[in-house]
Amino acid sequence: MRERRLPPVPSSSDCPPARLHQLRLVAAARVSACRPTSRQQVSDIVKVTVDDEVDTTTFQAIVTDVAGDALR
């Protein structure tokens, strides 16, 4: 029987810079529209936005960037 595995999560090098920029802008717009009150809420919104297109380090960078703008 063949083993079933999920495809690997792409690294940030697999995601073109223009797509990363687009994901960051979409995440920022969604966060701005929702007006979150905590970093966890920002993280949840970004998670839905990037949907496994980036690696963990890039995900955290987007969350930090967007949260800095939204939680001031």
N, C-alpha and C positions, 0 to 999 in steps of 0.2 A: 504494500500500500504506500502510495506517495505521501510524503510528509507535507502538511500544509503550513506554510509560513506567510506572515505578512511581508509585503515588500519593505525594504529598508527605508528609513526616513531619509530624505535627501539632505545632504549637507548644504551649508550656505554657498559653497562653491558650485553646487548644482543649480542653484537658483540665480538667474541673471540679476545684475545690479538694478536694472530698471524694474524688475518684478519686486525686488526687496523694497525699493522706494515706493512702489505702488501699494504694497501691503502695509507699509508704515503709514502712508497717507490715509488709506481706508480705515486702518485701526484708529488713527488719531481722530478722524471724523466721527466714527462710531462712539468712541469714548466721549468726545465733546458733546454729542447729541444725548448721551445717557446721563451725563453729569455724575459720575461715580463718586463715592465718598471714601473708598478704601482702595489700597493697592490690589487686593484680591479681586475686586470687581473689575479693575483695569485688566488684570491678568486674564480673567475669564473672557472678557471681550476680545482681547488680542488672540487668545487661543482659538476662538471661533473664527476669527478673521484669517489667521495664517493657516489653519487646518492642515497641519503636518507638512507644510511646504518648506519649513526652515528647521535648522537644528536647534538644540536647546540654548546654546550660547547666543545665537541670533535672536531667538524668541525673547530671552531675558533682556537683551539690548533694546529691542522694540518696546517691551513693557516699561523699562526704565525711562526711555525717551518719552513715551506717551504719558506715563504717569507723572513725570516731572512737569509737563505742561498742564495736565488736567487737575492735579491735586494741589495746586497753589492757591 
